[in-house]
Amino acid sequence: MSDPRDFEKEKARLVEIVNRFGEAGATSADGRTHSFFGRLKGEEWGVLMHKHLDHHLRQFGV
């Protein structure tokens, strides 16, 4: 990123997105296609998103 960001605002935005993803449940993601992994089950999307988010949070020591 090259432009300044408000950390608290971005954090709140991320929390809202994660909550929406979780509230929608696994079945809402069933059958959606990932650009690299192809068609995934809802549970697979959950694992993928968990690992991806965990990776980025660890980058910033969160």
C-alpha positions, 0 to 999 in steps of 0.5 A: 500500500502506498497511501495512508490508512486508518488502522482502526477503520480498516480493522473494523471493516475486516471484522465486519467482513469476517462476521458476514462470512461466518454468519452466512454459513458454509452452504453459502459458499458451496460450489463457488469457484476459486481462480486457482483451486477451482470449485470448492465446498463451503467448508473448504472455503472456510479453511482457505479463508482462515489460513489466508487471514491467519497468514496476513495477520501474522505478517503484522504481528497480530 
